[in-house]
Amino acid sequence: MEKQNVTLSLPKETLRKARLLAVERNTSLSSLLVEIIEEIVAKADAYELAKERQLALMNQGFNLGTGGKATWTRDELHER
């Protein structure tokens, strides 16, 4: 995969903690950030796919077993 360098501006304390976290995980700061960003992108992609599937199902509609015709009247539904 082709890579491109980017420049980030982070608060100093956040950067310090991120470096410590990378050391704890025995990885580089760059690798840690790549892992986190890839996870976020994967979740966003999965969400979009799920949303598209659900919208397609809603557009298709559900079989209510009525053949598209109501076999009752409004009054029948509201009888007590």
Backbone torsions as a table, in degrees:
resi	resn	phi	psi	omega
1	MET	NA	132.6	179.0
2	GLU	-71.3	139.6	-178.7
3	LYS	-116.3	156.8	177.4
4	GLN	-137.1	136.6	177.8
5	ASN	-76.7	145.4	175.6
6	VAL	-132.8	158.8	176.7
7	THR	-112.8	130.6	179.4
8	LEU	-116.9	148.1	171.2
9	SER	-113.6	114.9	-179.0
10	LEU	-122.5	149.8	171.9
11	PRO	-59.0	143.5	-175.5
12	LYS	-56.7	-42.4	-178.5
13	GLU	-66.6	-38.9	176.9
14	THR	-63.3	-43.6	178.7
15	LEU	-62.6	-42.7	179.0
16	ARG	-60.1	-46.8	-179.7
17	LYS	-66.1	-37.9	178.8
18	ALA	-65.1	-40.0	177.6
19	ARG	-63.3	-42.6	177.8
20	LEU	-62.8	-41.4	178.5
21	LEU	-62.8	-41.5	178.1
22	ALA	-62.4	-41.9	178.3
23	VAL	-62.9	-44.1	178.7
24	GLU	-59.7	-34.3	-179.3
25	ARG	-91.0	5.2	178.5
26	ASN	55.8	47.3	179.7
27	THR	-142.2	174.4	177.3
28	SER	-88.1	161.6	176.3
29	LEU	-61.3	-41.0	179.1
30	SER	-60.5	-46.0	179.9
31	SER	-64.6	-38.6	178.1
32	LEU	-61.6	-45.6	179.7
33	LEU	-66.0	-39.4	177.4
34	VAL	-59.9	-46.3	-179.5
35	GLU	-58.9	-45.6	-178.2
36	ILE	-67.0	-44.7	-179.4
37	ILE	-65.9	-40.8	178.0
38	GLU	-62.6	-37.8	178.0
39	GLU	-64.2	-43.6	179.3
40	ILE	-63.2	-44.2	-179.7
41	VAL	-64.8	-41.8	179.4
42	ALA	-62.4	-42.0	178.4
43	LYS	-64.6	-40.7	178.9
44	ALA	-65.1	-40.9	177.8
45	ASP	-63.6	-44.1	179.6
46	ALA	-63.1	-39.8	178.4
47	TYR	-62.2	-45.5	-179.7
48	GLU	-62.2	-41.8	178.0
49	LEU	-63.0	-44.3	179.1
50	ALA	-63.2	-41.1	179.0
51	LYS	-62.8	-44.2	179.1
52	GLU	-62.7	-41.4	177.8
53	ARG	-61.5	-44.8	-178.1
54	GLN	-68.1	-39.0	177.0
55	LEU	-64.3	-38.5	177.6
56	ALA	-64.1	-41.5	177.7
57	LEU	-64.1	-39.9	179.6
58	MET	-67.0	-39.2	178.0
59	ASN	-66.6	-33.3	179.1
60	GLN	-70.2	-34.2	-179.2
61	GLY	87.2	172.6	-178.4
62	PHE	-116.8	144.9	176.4
63	ASN	-81.4	110.0	179.4
64	LEU	-93.4	2.2	177.9
65	GLY	78.5	15.8	-177.8
66	THR	-106.2	-4.2	-176.5
67	GLY	65.9	20.2	178.2
68	GLY	84.6	6.0	-179.1
69	LYS	-122.7	135.2	175.7
70	ALA	-78.5	128.5	-179.3
71	THR	-102.0	19.1	-179.1
72	TRP	-139.1	162.6	177.2
73	THR	-104.9	166.1	178.4
74	ARG	-61.7	-42.0	-179.9
75	ASP	-61.5	-40.4	178.7
76	GLU	-62.4	-38.2	179.9
77	LEU	-68.0	-29.3	-176.3
78	HIS	-101.6	10.0	176.8
79	GLU	-65.3	146.9	176.8
80	ARG	-116.9	NA	NA
